Amino acid sequence: MATERDNYVQLSLTGIKIVSFEEEDHCVSSGQPYDGVSVASDDKIEIKAGRHGTSEVAAWFKNQSSGGVVIGCDTDDQYPSKLNFAVLGTLTFEFTGKTYVVKKMLLAQGHNARDRNNWWTGGPKMQGGSVDPWVGAAIATAYEKKGILPIGKVAFIADVFDVSKFNLGVIGL
């Protein structure tokens, strides 16, 4: 029988407060439970879902990120071959007195070569590679609270040897 689990991903930045992750769409492996996305704490998002990796979820993730960049924790793969679940949505967080909105952001959980449940992020509008001052990051445009005017860039950097943590960097425009 498939079991729903509490799956947490950390977005680490001193002083961050995640306000919401508004889901637009999701994909889970066939037969697995799914009960949505919520904010678990100031720097953690929780996705309640079963854990069974399939290539169908990985294909959905790759299709949703088309034209953009994705990165995974504790992996050197360009894309996952199997994922347990994936969600697409809008991240809103507060940092240094400003509200930042990141649109069309993907979060997903897979399973890496060391038998650990690792997380992935990215999106169709994210840039990658070396974008000063970050190397190996997925970089998103951040918008103001209403989601209309760009106010900065947010870098998502996979933490080395951690399967569920992305370090964040923020630069204003």
C-alpha positions as CSV (number, residue, x, y, z in Angstrom):
1,M,0.0,0.0,0.0
2,A,1.3,3.5,-0.9
3,T,2.1,5.7,2.0
4,E,1.8,9.5,2.2
5,R,5.0,11.0,3.6
6,D,6.0,14.5,4.9
7,N,8.7,15.6,2.4
8,Y,10.7,18.8,3.3
9,V,13.0,20.9,1.3
10,Q,15.0,23.8,2.8
11,L,15.6,27.1,1.1
12,S,18.5,28.5,3.2
13,L,19.2,32.2,3.6
14,T,19.7,33.9,6.9
15,G,16.7,36.1,7.5
16,I,14.4,34.5,4.9
17,K,10.7,34.0,5.6
18,I,8.8,31.9,3.1
19,V,5.3,33.3,2.8
20,S,3.8,30.8,0.3
21,F,4.2,28.4,-2.5
22,E,1.1,28.6,-4.7
23,E,0.9,25.4,-6.7
24,E,-0.1,25.6,-10.4
25,D,0.3,22.0,-11.3
26,H,1.8,18.8,-10.0
27,C,2.7,15.2,-11.1
28,V,3.0,12.2,-8.9
29,S,3.8,8.6,-9.7
30,S,0.7,6.5,-10.5
31,G,-0.9,5.0,-7.4
32,Q,0.9,7.4,-5.0
33,P,-1.0,9.7,-2.6
34,Y,-0.7,13.5,-2.9
35,D,-2.0,16.1,-0.4
36,G,-0.4,19.3,-1.6
37,V,2.2,21.9,-0.7
38,S,2.5,24.0,2.4
39,V,5.0,26.2,4.2
40,A,6.5,24.2,7.1
41,S,8.7,26.9,8.6
42,D,10.4,30.2,7.7
43,D,12.8,28.3,5.4
44,K,11.1,25.0,4.6
45,I,8.4,23.8,2.2
46,E,6.6,20.6,2.8
47,I,5.0,18.4,0.1
48,K,2.8,15.6,1.3
49,A,3.1,12.7,-1.2
50,G,4.1,9.1,-1.6
51,R,7.7,8.2,-2.6
52,H,7.9,5.9,-5.7
53,G,10.1,7.1,-8.5
54,T,9.0,6.9,-12.1
55,S,10.3,8.1,-15.5
56,E,6.8,9.6,-16.2
57,V,7.2,12.1,-13.4
58,A,10.8,12.9,-14.5
59,A,9.5,13.4,-18.1
60,W,6.8,15.8,-16.8
61,F,9.5,17.7,-14.8
62,K,11.8,18.0,-17.9
63,N,8.9,19.2,-20.1
64,Q,7.8,21.8,-17.5
65,S,11.4,23.1,-17.3
66,S,11.9,23.3,-21.1
67,G,13.9,26.3,-22.1
68,G,15.3,26.8,-18.6
69,V,17.7,25.3,-16.1
70,V,17.3,22.7,-13.4
71,I,19.7,21.6,-10.6
72,G,19.6,18.7,-8.2
73,C,21.0,18.2,-4.7
74,D,23.7,15.6,-4.3
75,T,23.9,14.5,-7.9
76,D,25.9,15.3,-11.0
77,D,23.1,14.3,-13.4
78,Q,21.8,17.0,-15.8
79,Y,18.2,15.8,-15.4
80,P,16.6,13.1,-13.1
81,S,15.7,9.8,-14.7
82,K,13.0,9.1,-12.1
83,L,11.2,11.3,-9.7
84,N,8.7,10.6,-6.8
85,F,6.7,13.8,-7.4
86,A,7.1,17.3,-8.9
87,V,5.2,20.6,-8.4
88,L,5.2,23.8,-10.4
89,G,4.2,27.0,-8.6
90,T,5.0,30.5,-7.4
91,L,7.3,31.0,-4.4
92,T,6.8,34.1,-2.3
93,F,9.3,35.0,0.4
94,E,10.4,38.0,2.5
95,F,14.0,39.0,2.9
96,T,15.4,42.3,4.3
97,G,12.0,44.0,4.4
98,K,11.1,43.2,0.8
99,T,8.7,40.6,-0.7
100,Y,10.1,38.5,-3.6
101,V,8.0,36.5,-6.0
102,V,9.5,33.7,-8.1
103,K,7.2,32.5,-10.8
104,K,7.1,29.1,-12.6
105,M,9.3,27.4,-10.0
106,L,9.7,23.6,-10.0
107,L,10.3,21.5,-6.9
108,A,10.7,17.8,-7.2
109,Q,12.1,14.8,-5.2
110,G,13.9,11.8,-6.7
111,H,16.3,9.2,-5.6
112,N,20.1,9.5,-6.2
113,A,22.8,7.0,-6.8
114,R,23.6,6.8,-3.0
115,D,20.1,5.6,-2.2
116,R,18.9,9.0,-0.8
117,N,15.8,11.0,-1.7
118,N,17.3,14.1,-3.3
119,W,15.5,17.3,-4.3
120,W,15.5,19.2,-7.6
121,T,14.6,22.7,-8.5
122,G,14.5,24.9,-11.7
123,G,12.1,26.4,-14.1
124,P,11.4,27.3,-17.7
125,K,12.7,30.9,-17.2
126,M,15.7,30.1,-14.9
127,Q,19.2,30.7,-16.2
128,G,22.2,28.7,-15.2
129,G,25.9,28.3,-15.4
130,S,28.1,31.1,-14.1
131,V,26.1,34.2,-13.5
132,D,28.2,36.6,-11.4
133,P,28.6,36.1,-8.5
134,W,27.3,32.5,-8.6
135,V,28.6,29.4,-10.3
136,G,26.5,26.3,-10.8
137,A,23.3,28.0,-9.7
138,A,19.8,28.1,-11.1
139,I,19.0,31.9,-11.3
140,A,15.4,33.2,-11.3
141,T,14.1,36.7,-11.8
142,A,12.3,37.9,-8.7
143,Y,9.3,40.2,-8.9
144,E,7.7,42.6,-6.4
145,K,4.8,41.6,-4.2
146,K,2.2,42.0,-7.0
147,G,4.3,39.9,-9.3
148,I,4.6,42.5,-12.1
149,L,7.8,44.5,-11.8
150,P,11.2,42.7,-11.6
151,I,13.2,43.7,-8.5
152,G,16.1,41.3,-8.4
153,K,17.6,37.9,-9.0
154,V,17.4,34.8,-6.8
155,A,20.0,32.1,-7.0
156,F,19.3,28.5,-6.0
157,I,22.5,26.6,-5.2
158,A,22.5,23.0,-4.4
159,D,24.2,22.4,-1.1
160,V,27.1,19.9,-1.5
161,F,26.3,16.5,0.1
162,D,22.9,17.6,1.3
163,V,19.9,16.1,-0.4
164,S,17.2,18.5,0.7
165,K,18.7,22.0,0.9
166,F,19.2,24.8,-1.6
167,N,21.2,27.8,-0.5
168,L,19.8,31.1,-1.8
169,G,21.4,34.3,-2.8
170,V,19.5,37.5,-3.6
171,I,20.7,40.5,-5.6
172,G,18.5,43.6,-6.2
173,L,18.2,45.3,-9.6
